[in-house]
Amino acid sequence: MTAASATSAGLKPVLVIGFGNPGRQDDGIGPELARRLEGSAPEGVTVDSDYQLMIEDAADVAGHEVTVFIDASTSCPEPFLFREVHPREDASFSTHSVSPEAVVHLAAKCFGGRPRAFVLEIRGYDFDGFGEGLSARAEANLSAAAGFLAGLLRTKDFDAAAAAGTKAKASEGPEPQAGSVLQPDGSGPATGAVE
């Protein structure tokens, strides 16, 4: 479905949800990127943020063609990882916190939504203390992820980005490395920093 057909079907094109706890240092990466994006988001992009994903987010997700979840990660490769997620019933389901996969599952099950969904995981380092502000290394990773996301939201070419990842895995060429990111121009996986 294209953004134009989604709009004519009553759906909004893109939802970006940054989630995490800004009071737990680098766990605030998701909300911080959402905050920075709010004033400069391209037309057709809705930006939201919260401490955690909840079942209520499924209604918003169902009303959009594409959702990008932004979260801090303790283990993804530097600087970030961008991947597609698919609906999945979450065995650890709770009304207070759900995974992106579970939110997409609930969007389909409860609201009839069929959004494409992606997670932008940004590597963080300091999660154990209390206090606002990101570590210097997390800030650098956030800057790289912000550049990637800005380009992707300008093109809104999520199909090409997803297809580039699928082609790379199916081809005889090299497999994408852990930590690969899909370039927003559809040029395929690239490891490390985004140009």
Secondary structure as the mmCIF struct_conf table of DSSP 4:
data_model
#
loop_
_struct_conf.conf_type_id
_struct_conf.id
_struct_conf.beg_label_comp_id
_struct_conf.beg_label_asym_id
_struct_conf.beg_label_seq_id
_struct_conf.end_label_comp_id
_struct_conf.end_label_asym_id
_struct_conf.end_label_seq_id
HELX_RH_AL_P HELX_RH_AL_P1 ALA A 3 SER A 8
TURN_TY1_P TURN_TY1_P1 ALA A 9 GLY A 10
STRN STRN1 LYS A 12 PHE A 19
BEND BEND1 GLY A 20 GLY A 20
TURN_TY1_P TURN_TY1_P2 PRO A 22 GLY A 23
STRN STRN2 ARG A 24 ARG A 24
HELX_RH_3T_P HELX_RH_3T_P1 GLN A 25 GLY A 28
HELX_RH_AL_P HELX_RH_AL_P2 ILE A 29 GLU A 38
TURN_TY1_P TURN_TY1_P3 GLY A 39 SER A 40
HELX_LH_PP_P HELX_LH_PP_P1 ALA A 41 PRO A 42
TURN_TY1_P TURN_TY1_P4 GLU A 43 GLY A 44
STRN STRN3 VAL A 45 ASP A 50
BEND BEND2 TYR A 51 GLN A 52
TURN_TY1_P TURN_TY1_P5 ILE A 55 GLU A 56
HELX_RH_AL_P HELX_RH_AL_P3 ASP A 57 ALA A 62
TURN_TY1_P TURN_TY1_P6 GLY A 63 GLY A 63
STRN STRN4 HIS A 64 SER A 73
BEND BEND3 THR A 74 CYS A 76
HELX_LH_PP_P HELX_LH_PP_P2 PRO A 77 PRO A 77
BEND BEND4 GLU A 78 PRO A 79
STRN STRN5 PHE A 80 VAL A 85
TURN_TY1_P TURN_TY1_P7 ALA A 91 SER A 92
BEND BEND5 THR A 95 HIS A 96
HELX_RH_AL_P HELX_RH_AL_P4 PRO A 100 PHE A 111
STRN STRN6 ARG A 116 ARG A 123
BEND BEND6 ASP A 128 GLY A 129
STRN STRN7 GLY A 131 GLY A 131
BEND BEND7 GLU A 132 GLY A 133
HELX_RH_AL_P HELX_RH_AL_P5 ALA A 136 THR A 155
HELX_RH_AL_P HELX_RH_AL_P6 PHE A 158 ALA A 170
BEND BEND8 SER A 171 GLY A 173
HELX_LH_PP_P HELX_LH_PP_P3 PRO A 174 GLN A 177
TURN_TY1_P TURN_TY1_P8 ALA A 178 GLY A 179
STRN STRN8 SER A 180 LEU A 182
TURN_TY1_P TURN_TY1_P9 PRO A 184 ASP A 185
BEND BEND9 GLY A 186 GLY A 186
STRN STRN9 PRO A 189 THR A 191
BEND BEND10 GLY A 192 ALA A 193
#
